[in-house]
Amino acid sequence: ADQGDISGLSRSVSNLGSSLGTALVGSVLVAAAAGYPFAASAGLLLGFALIGLVLSVLLPRQRAAVGSADRRVPTSVGPAGRPQRS
């Protein structure tokens, strides 16, 4: 269940980032077409990218607790590719 939640959250954040990136690039293209300085628009994009990079580096990392190794029973592949306990 946790893996599904994490997968959904990851996909949502990825889609949000793609949408924001597309909107920002569209803003640069419109600004360039309207005669505004392209360098200012590109600088704004660079600023947002750097903010995103800094925030991603500052995310806390969760470390595995000592002794929390996977305790499942090892399986091997049996006839017809079906897993079987060893």
DSSP file with accessible surface (Angstrom, degrees, kcal/mol):
  #  RESIDUE AA STRUCTURE BP1 BP2  ACC     N-H-->O    O-->H-N    N-H-->O    O-->H-N    TCO  KAPPA ALPHA  PHI   PSI    X-CA   Y-CA   Z-CA
    1    1 A A     >        0   0  118      0, 0.0     4,-1.8     0, 0.0     5,-0.1   0.000 360.0 360.0 360.0 -41.2    0.0    0.0    0.0
    2    2 A D  H  >  +     0   0  121      1,-0.2     4,-2.6     2,-0.2     5,-0.2   0.885 360.0  55.7 -64.5 -37.4    2.8    2.4    0.8
    3    3 A Q  H  > S+     0   0  165      1,-0.2     4,-2.5     2,-0.2    -1,-0.2   0.904 107.0  49.8 -64.1 -38.0    4.5    1.8   -2.5
    4    4 A G  H  > S+     0   0   49      2,-0.2     4,-2.4     1,-0.2    -1,-0.2   0.901 111.0  49.4 -65.8 -40.5    1.3    2.7   -4.4
    5    5 A D  H  X S+     0   0  114     -4,-1.8     4,-2.4     2,-0.2    -2,-0.2   0.923 112.7  47.0 -64.0 -43.9    1.0    6.0   -2.4
    6    6 A I  H  X S+     0   0  114     -4,-2.6     4,-2.8     2,-0.2     5,-0.2   0.912 111.9  50.7 -65.3 -41.2    4.6    6.9   -3.0
    7    7 A S  H  X S+     0   0   68     -4,-2.5     4,-2.4    -5,-0.2    -1,-0.2   0.924 111.7  47.5 -62.8 -43.7    4.3    6.1   -6.7
    8    8 A G  H  X S+     0   0   35     -4,-2.4     4,-2.3     2,-0.2    -2,-0.2   0.912 113.3  47.6 -64.3 -42.4    1.2    8.2   -7.0
    9    9 A L  H  X S+     0   0  116     -4,-2.4     4,-2.6     2,-0.2     5,-0.2   0.927 111.6  50.9 -64.5 -42.8    2.8   11.1   -5.2
   10   10 A S  H  X S+     0   0   77     -4,-2.8     4,-2.3     1,-0.2    -2,-0.2   0.922 111.7  46.9 -61.2 -44.3    5.9   10.8   -7.3
   11   11 A R  H  X S+     0   0  164     -4,-2.4     4,-2.6    -5,-0.2    -1,-0.2   0.908 111.7  51.6 -65.6 -39.9    3.9   10.9  -10.5
   12   12 A S  H  X S+     0   0   76     -4,-2.3     4,-2.4     2,-0.2    -2,-0.2   0.931 111.5  46.1 -63.1 -44.7    1.8   13.9   -9.3
   13   13 A V  H  X S+     0   0   88     -4,-2.6     4,-2.6     2,-0.2    -1,-0.2   0.909 112.5  51.4 -65.6 -38.7    4.9   15.9   -8.4
   14   14 A S  H  X S+     0   0   70     -4,-2.3     4,-2.4    -5,-0.2    -2,-0.2   0.927 110.9  47.5 -63.2 -44.4    6.5   15.0  -11.8
   15   15 A N  H  X S+     0   0   90     -4,-2.6     4,-2.4     2,-0.2    -2,-0.2   0.895 111.4  51.3 -64.4 -39.4    3.4   16.1  -13.6
   16   16 A L  H  X S+     0   0  105     -4,-2.4     4,-2.6     2,-0.2     5,-0.2   0.932 110.4  48.8 -62.9 -44.9    3.3   19.4  -11.6
   17   17 A G  H  X S+     0   0   43     -4,-2.6     4,-2.6     1,-0.2    -2,-0.2   0.904 111.0  50.2 -62.0 -40.6    6.9   20.1  -12.5
   18   18 A S  H  X S+     0   0   70     -4,-2.4     4,-2.4     2,-0.2    -1,-0.2   0.918 111.4  48.6 -64.2 -41.3    6.3   19.4  -16.1
   19   19 A S  H  X S+     0   0   79     -4,-2.4     4,-2.4     2,-0.2    -2,-0.2   0.927 113.2  46.3 -65.1 -45.2    3.3   21.7  -16.2
   20   20 A L  H  X S+     0   0  101     -4,-2.6     4,-2.5     2,-0.2    -2,-0.2   0.906 112.6  50.7 -64.7 -41.3    5.2   24.5  -14.4
   21   21 A G  H  X S+     0   0   32     -4,-2.6     4,-2.6    -5,-0.2     5,-0.2   0.922 110.7  48.7 -62.4 -42.3    8.2   24.1  -16.7
   22   22 A T  H  X S+     0   0  105     -4,-2.4     4,-2.5     1,-0.2    -2,-0.2   0.916 111.6  49.9 -64.3 -41.0    6.0   24.2  -19.8
   23   23 A A  H  X S+     0   0   57     -4,-2.4     4,-2.0     2,-0.2    -2,-0.2   0.912 111.9  48.0 -64.4 -41.7    4.2   27.4  -18.5
   24   24 A L  H  X S+     0   0   46     -4,-2.5     4,-2.0     2,-0.2    -2,-0.2   0.919 112.1  48.0 -66.7 -42.8    7.6   29.1  -17.8
   25   25 A V  H  X S+     0   0   76     -4,-2.6     4,-2.4     1,-0.2    -2,-0.2   0.917 110.6  52.9 -65.3 -38.2    9.0   28.2  -21.2
   26   26 A G  H  X S+     0   0   29     -4,-2.5     4,-2.6    -5,-0.2     5,-0.2   0.900 106.7  53.1 -61.6 -38.6    5.8   29.5  -22.8
   27   27 A S  H  X S+     0   0   71     -4,-2.0     4,-2.6     1,-0.2    -1,-0.2   0.902 108.1  50.1 -63.2 -40.9    6.2   32.7  -20.9
   28   28 A V  H  X S+     0   0   11     -4,-2.0     4,-2.5     2,-0.2    -2,-0.2   0.932 111.5  48.2 -63.8 -43.6    9.7   33.1  -22.2
   29   29 A L  H  X S+     0   0  111     -4,-2.4     4,-2.2     1,-0.2    -2,-0.2   0.918 113.7  46.3 -64.5 -41.4    8.6   32.5  -25.8
   30   30 A V  H  X S+     0   0  103     -4,-2.6     4,-1.9     2,-0.2     6,-0.2   0.913 112.5  50.7 -67.0 -41.8    5.7   35.0  -25.5
   31   31 A A  H  <>S+     0   0   17     -4,-2.6     5,-2.2    -5,-0.2     4,-0.3   0.910 111.2  48.6 -63.0 -39.3    8.0   37.6  -23.9
   32   32 A A  H ><5S+     0   0   44     -4,-2.5     3,-1.0     1,-0.2    -1,-0.2   0.908 112.0  48.7 -68.1 -38.2   10.5   37.2  -26.7
   33   33 A A  H 3<5S+     0   0   92     -4,-2.2    -1,-0.2     1,-0.2    -2,-0.2   0.812 107.6  55.6 -71.1 -29.0    7.8   37.5  -29.3
   34   34 A A  T 3<5S-     0   0   65     -4,-1.9    -1,-0.2    -5,-0.2    -2,-0.2   0.447 121.8-104.1 -84.7  -0.9    6.4   40.6  -27.7
   35   35 A G  T < 5S+     0   0   64     -3,-1.0    -3,-0.2    -4,-0.3    -2,-0.1   0.520  74.2 139.3  94.3   4.2    9.8   42.4  -27.8
   36   36 A Y      < -     0   0  155     -5,-2.2    -1,-0.3    -6,-0.2     2,-0.1  -0.477  68.4 -81.2 -77.0 156.3   10.7   42.0  -24.1
   37   37 A P     >  -     0   0   88      0, 0.0     4,-1.3     0, 0.0    -1,-0.1  -0.344  33.4-153.7 -62.1 125.9   14.3   41.2  -23.4
   38   38 A F  H  > S+     0   0  115      1,-0.2     4,-2.8     2,-0.2     5,-0.3   0.861  91.4  62.2 -66.9 -34.9   14.9   37.5  -23.8
   39   39 A A  H  > S+     0   0   79      1,-0.2     4,-2.5     2,-0.2    -1,-0.2   0.887 101.5  51.4 -61.9 -38.3   17.8   37.5  -21.3
   40   40 A A  H  > S+     0   0   67      2,-0.2     4,-1.9     1,-0.2    -1,-0.2   0.922 112.2  46.0 -65.4 -42.2   15.5   38.7  -18.4
   41   41 A S  H  X S+     0   0   21     -4,-1.3     4,-2.1     2,-0.2    -2,-0.2   0.918 113.5  48.3 -66.7 -42.6   13.0   35.9  -19.1
   42   42 A A  H  X S+     0   0   36     -4,-2.8     4,-2.4     1,-0.2    -2,-0.2   0.888 109.6  54.0 -65.6 -36.2   15.8   33.3  -19.4
   43   43 A G  H  X S+     0   0   41     -4,-2.5     4,-2.5    -5,-0.3    -1,-0.2   0.889 106.2  52.2 -63.5 -38.3   17.3   34.6  -16.2
   44   44 A L  H  X S+     0   0  103     -4,-1.9     4,-2.4     2,-0.2    -2,-0.2   0.930 109.7  48.9 -63.2 -43.4   13.9   34.1  -14.5
   45   45 A L  H  X S+     0   0   47     -4,-2.1     4,-2.3     1,-0.2    -2,-0.2   0.913 110.9  50.2 -61.0 -42.6   13.8   30.5  -15.7
   46   46 A L  H  X S+     0   0  108     -4,-2.4     4,-2.5     2,-0.2    -1,-0.2   0.907 108.6  53.1 -63.2 -40.4   17.3   29.9  -14.4
   47   47 A G  H  X S+     0   0   31     -4,-2.5     4,-2.4     1,-0.2    -2,-0.2   0.931 109.7  47.3 -60.5 -45.6   16.4   31.4  -11.1
   48   48 A F  H  X S+     0   0  104     -4,-2.4     4,-2.3     1,-0.2    -1,-0.2   0.897 111.4  51.8 -63.4 -39.0   13.4   29.0  -10.7
   49   49 A A  H  X S+     0   0   63     -4,-2.3     4,-2.2     1,-0.2    -2,-0.2   0.921 110.4  47.9 -63.9 -42.0   15.6   26.1  -11.7
   50   50 A L  H  X S+     0   0   93     -4,-2.5     4,-2.7     2,-0.2     5,-0.2   0.891 109.9  52.3 -67.3 -38.8   18.2   26.9   -9.1
   51   51 A I  H  X S+     0   0   98     -4,-2.4     4,-2.6     1,-0.2     5,-0.2   0.933 110.7  48.8 -60.9 -44.0   15.6   27.3   -6.4
   52   52 A G  H  X S+     0   0   39     -4,-2.3     4,-2.2     2,-0.2    -2,-0.2   0.905 110.8  50.4 -62.4 -39.6   14.2   23.9   -7.3
   53   53 A L  H  X S+     0   0  101     -4,-2.2     4,-1.9     2,-0.2    -2,-0.2   0.943 111.6  47.2 -64.2 -46.0   17.7   22.4   -7.2
   54   54 A V  H  X S+     0   0   84     -4,-2.7     4,-1.8     1,-0.2    -2,-0.2   0.930 112.7  49.3 -62.7 -44.5   18.5   23.9   -3.8
   55   55 A L  H  X S+     0   0  106     -4,-2.6     4,-0.5     1,-0.2    -1,-0.2   0.889 109.6  51.7 -64.1 -36.9   15.1   22.7   -2.4
   56   56 A S  H >< S+     0   0   59     -4,-2.2     3,-0.7     1,-0.2    -1,-0.2   0.869 109.0  50.4 -69.0 -32.9   15.7   19.2   -3.7
   57   57 A V  H 3< S+     0   0   91     -4,-1.9    -1,-0.2     1,-0.2    -2,-0.2   0.853 107.8  54.5 -71.1 -31.0   19.1   19.0   -2.1
   58   58 A L  H 3< S+     0   0  127     -4,-1.8    -1,-0.2    -5,-0.2    -2,-0.2   0.548  79.4 117.1 -82.0  -5.9   17.6   20.2    1.2
   59   59 A L  S << S-     0   0  116     -3,-0.7     2,-0.1    -4,-0.5    -3,-0.0  -0.375  74.6-110.0 -61.2 137.0   15.0   17.4    1.3
   60   60 A P        -     0   0  119      0, 0.0     2,-0.5     0, 0.0    -1,-0.1  -0.428  27.3-139.0 -69.6 143.0   15.6   15.1    4.3
   61   61 A R        -     0   0  199     -2,-0.1     2,-0.5    -3,-0.1    -3,-0.0  -0.886   9.6-137.2-103.8 133.5   16.8   11.6    3.5
   62   62 A Q        -     0   0  195     -2,-0.5     2,-0.3     0, 0.0     0, 0.0  -0.778  19.1-155.5 -92.4 125.7   15.3    8.7    5.4
   63   63 A R        -     0   0  216     -2,-0.5     2,-0.1     1,-0.0    -2,-0.0  -0.788  21.1-108.7-101.9 147.5   17.9    6.2    6.4
   64   64 A A        -     0   0   88     -2,-0.3     2,-0.1     1,-0.1     3,-0.1  -0.448  38.4-110.8 -71.5 139.8   17.2    2.5    7.1
   65   65 A A    >   -     0   0   70     -2,-0.1     3,-1.6     1,-0.1     2,-0.2  -0.392  39.8 -95.1 -69.5 148.3   17.4    1.6   10.7
   66   66 A V  T 3  S+     0   0  153      1,-0.3    -1,-0.1     2,-0.1     0, 0.0  -0.449 110.9  17.8 -65.5 131.2   20.3   -0.7   11.7
   67   67 A G  T 3  S+     0   0   51     -2,-0.2    -1,-0.3     1,-0.1    -2,-0.1   0.602  86.9 120.3  84.8  11.5   19.2   -4.3   11.7
   68   68 A S    <   +     0   0   69     -3,-1.6     3,-0.1     2,-0.0    -3,-0.1  -0.150  37.5 153.7-100.2  40.3   16.1   -3.8    9.6
   69   69 A A        -     0   0   71      1,-0.1     2,-0.3    -5,-0.1    -4,-0.0  -0.237  60.0 -82.4 -64.9 157.8   17.2   -6.1    6.8
   70   70 A D        -     0   0  111      1,-0.1    -1,-0.1     2,-0.0    -2,-0.0  -0.457  44.0-172.4 -63.9 122.5   14.6   -7.7    4.7
   71   71 A R        +     0   0  198     -2,-0.3    -1,-0.1    -3,-0.1    -2,-0.1   0.153  36.0 129.5-107.5  18.3   13.4  -10.8    6.6
   72   72 A R  S    S-     0   0  188      1,-0.1     3,-0.0     3,-0.0    -2,-0.0  -0.368  70.1 -97.5 -70.3 156.6   11.2  -12.4    3.9
   73   73 A V        -     0   0   75      1,-0.1    -1,-0.1    -2,-0.1    -2,-0.1  -0.556  45.5-112.9 -73.3 127.3   11.7  -16.0    3.1
   74   74 A P        -     0   0   93      0, 0.0    12,-1.4     0, 0.0     2,-0.3  -0.327  35.0-157.2 -61.9 145.2   13.9  -16.3    0.1
   75   75 A T  E     -A   85   0A  90     10,-0.2     2,-0.3    -3,-0.0    10,-0.2  -0.856   8.7-161.3-121.2 157.8   12.2  -17.7   -3.0
   76   76 A S  E     -A   84   0A  49      8,-2.8     8,-3.0    -2,-0.3     2,-0.5  -0.906  33.1 -97.3-130.2 164.2   13.4  -19.4   -6.1
   77   77 A V  E     -A   83   0A 110     -2,-0.3     3,-0.1     6,-0.2     5,-0.1  -0.713  43.8-173.4 -87.8 126.2   11.8  -19.8   -9.5
   78   78 A G    >   -     0   0   16      4,-3.5     3,-1.4    -2,-0.5     4,-0.1  -0.108  43.6 -33.6 -98.7-159.2   10.1  -23.2   -9.9
   79   79 A P  G >  S+     0   0  103      0, 0.0     3,-1.6     0, 0.0    -1,-0.3  -0.232 129.0  15.2 -60.0 145.6    8.4  -24.9  -12.8
   80   80 A A  G 3  S-     0   0   90      1,-0.3    -2,-0.0    -3,-0.1    -3,-0.0   0.729 128.2 -73.8  62.4  21.8    6.6  -22.6  -15.3
   81   81 A G  G <  S+     0   0   54     -3,-1.4    -1,-0.3     1,-0.2    -4,-0.0   0.638  91.4 144.5  74.8  10.3    8.4  -19.5  -13.8
   82   82 A R    <   -     0   0  181     -3,-1.6    -4,-3.5    -4,-0.1    -1,-0.2  -0.668  53.6-113.0 -85.0 138.6    6.3  -19.6  -10.6
   83   83 A P  E     -A   77   0A 101      0, 0.0     2,-0.3     0, 0.0    -6,-0.2  -0.394  36.5-175.8 -67.5 142.4    8.0  -18.6   -7.4
   84   84 A Q  E     -A   76   0A  93     -8,-3.0    -8,-2.8    -2,-0.1     2,-0.2  -0.992  28.5-108.1-137.5 147.4    8.4  -21.3   -4.8
   85   85 A R  E      A   75   0A 186     -2,-0.3   -10,-0.2   -10,-0.2   -12,-0.0  -0.497 360.0 360.0 -73.5 141.6    9.8  -21.2   -1.3
   86   86 A S              0   0  109    -12,-1.4    -1,-0.1    -2,-0.2     0, 0.0  -0.508 360.0 360.0 -93.9 360.0   13.2  -22.8   -0.8
